[in-house]
């Protein structure tokens, strides 16, 4: 959606196994590439909001479509609101809504 390109030189291969692998990549790349762009844009928006609002909490990890934060307890509700808004509005051109959940816990397992 944002102009990312992936060249698949094997898409016209005479070898059916190699060609089918390239065809799967051709279908999957736009989805995964757009998801990667979305999370990167959400991370940038979150970082900028943290800076502008003088948030002390820190984004510490990205795992696929999840972001992990070390949050100052007093900032919890503010951080949740910032992150949810950043993720839901990262790609405003999408025709489907992005649904965001925010879990809280002392560790990643508890947050799920």
C-alpha positions in Angstrom: 0.0 0.0 0.0 2.9 2.3 0.6 4.9 1.5 -2.5 7.1 -1.2 -1.2 8.3 -3.5 -3.9 9.6 -7.1 -3.9 11.1 -8.5 -7.1 10.4 -12.2 -7.6 12.7 -13.4 -10.3 11.4 -17.0 -10.1 7.8 -16.1 -10.8 8.1 -17.4 -14.4 10.3 -20.4 -13.6 9.8 -23.6 -15.5 10.3 -25.5 -12.3 6.9 -25.8 -10.7 8.2 -26.0 -7.1 10.3 -22.8 -7.5 7.5 -21.0 -9.4 4.8 -21.9 -6.7 7.1 -20.6 -4.0 7.4 -17.3 -5.8 3.7 -17.2 -6.4 3.1 -17.7 -2.6 5.5 -14.9 -1.9 3.7 -12.7 -4.5 0.4 -13.1 -2.6 1.9 -12.9 0.9 4.3 -10.0 0.5 1.7 -7.2 0.1 0.0 -8.3 3.3 3.1 -8.7 5.4 4.8 -5.6 4.0 1.8 -3.5 4.7 1.6 -4.9 8.3 5.2 -4.1 8.8 4.7 -0.6 7.5 1.7 -0.1 9.7 3.5 -1.1 12.9 6.5 1.1 12.0 4.3 4.1 11.5 2.5 3.4 14.8 5.9 3.2 16.5 6.9 6.6 15.1 3.5 8.2 16.1 3.9 6.7 19.6 7.4 8.0 20.0 6.5 11.5 18.8 3.5 11.6 21.2 5.6 10.4 24.1 8.1 13.2 23.3 5.5 15.9 22.9 3.7 14.9 26.1 6.9 14.3 28.1 6.0 10.7 28.8 8.7 8.9 30.8 7.5 5.3 29.8 9.5 3.5 27.2 8.7 1.4 24.2 11.1 -1.6 24.6 10.2 -4.3 22.1 8.3 -5.0 18.9 7.2 -8.6 18.2 5.3 -9.0 14.9 2.2 -6.9 15.5 2.7 -6.2 19.1 4.5 -3.5 21.0 5.9 -3.9 24.5 6.3 -1.0 26.9 7.9 -0.4 30.2 5.2 1.9 31.7 5.4 4.3 34.6 2.3 3.3 36.7 1.0 6.9 36.8 1.1 7.1 33.0 -0.7 3.8 32.3 -4.0 5.2 31.0 -2.3 8.0 29.0 0.1 5.5 27.4 -2.7 3.1 26.5 -4.6 5.9 24.9 -1.6 7.1 22.9 -0.7 3.6 21.7 -4.2 2.6 20.7 -4.8 5.8 18.8 -1.4 5.5 17.1 -2.0 2.0 15.9 -5.6 2.5 14.9 -4.7 5.6 12.8 -1.3 4.6 11.4 -2.7 3.8 8.0 -5.8 6.0 7.5 -6.3 4.8 3.9 -7.2 1.3 5.0 -10.9 0.5 4.3 -11.2 -1.8 7.3 -10.8 -0.8 10.9 -7.7 -1.8 12.9 -8.8 -3.2 16.2 -6.3 -2.7 19.0 -6.1 -4.4 22.4 -3.9 -3.3 25.2 -3.0 -5.8 27.9 -1.2 -4.9 31.1 0.9 -7.1 33.4 4.2 -7.4 35.2 5.4 -9.5 32.2 4.4 -10.4 28.7 2.5 -13.5 29.7 0.4 -11.6 32.2 -0.3 -8.9 29.6 -2.0 -11.5 27.4 
